[in-house]
Amino acid sequence: MATLTERLPENAPGTYYVDATCIDCDQCRVTAPDFFGRNQDTCLSYVLKQPATPEEIALVEEAIGSCATDSIGRDGA
């Protein structure tokens, strides 16, 4: 499970975030490319923008479900 204290600074402010346990598997970026990006320097994913509509939230939730390391959290603020 993602840890808020390990939230990466690149994440857009809001509920969803990626933490430092990311292994750069690319799954979130494949599932929801409009919402996840990759930091080229650290080789870690991060939340580009927060979802707003029910459809966008469902897509980000799908990415959470497919994250191999449970590195995507939903308890940020």
Secondary structure, DSSP 8 states (H G I E B T S, - for coil): ---GGGB-TTS-SSS-EEBTT-----HHHHH-TTTEEEETTTTEEEESS---SHHHHHHHHHHHHH-TT--EES---
